[in-house]
Amino acid sequence: MHDADVWKTISALAETFEVRDTGRGVAPEEQWTLQVLKIGEEFGEAAQAVIGVRGTNPRKGTSHSWEDVHDEVADTIITAMVSLTRMRPDDAPAYFARQLALKADRFLTLPEPTAEVTPDQADTP
């Protein structure tokens, strides 16, 4: 699936959920609020899966695999993309691309660390 296909699917999901919520009488800003809270729910499921992989819940032990974690992280990303699309139906892909470029520029163009030269190293070839 190409990027355009991904965003087409995300837009279809966003529209489906918007139609459903509007039909239930939920105002747009409330829809957005609930959709953003859904990101938190999905993140919680990803965190729970990590706990299950690590076996740190004494009642459950090792209850998940890394594949489960991958699934939950993907669910979180999909939910976030749907959230953005519901709030910005006309330009979510472009807005996301701009935000990604800004974040990438900030982190991918960090200056190279420089080593401090001590006085005794200054004359060393």
Summary of the structure (lengths in Angstrom):
residues: 125
radius of gyration: 21.9
end to end distance: 54.1
largest distance: 77.0
contacts: 289
relative contact order: 0.12
helix: 72%
strand: 0%
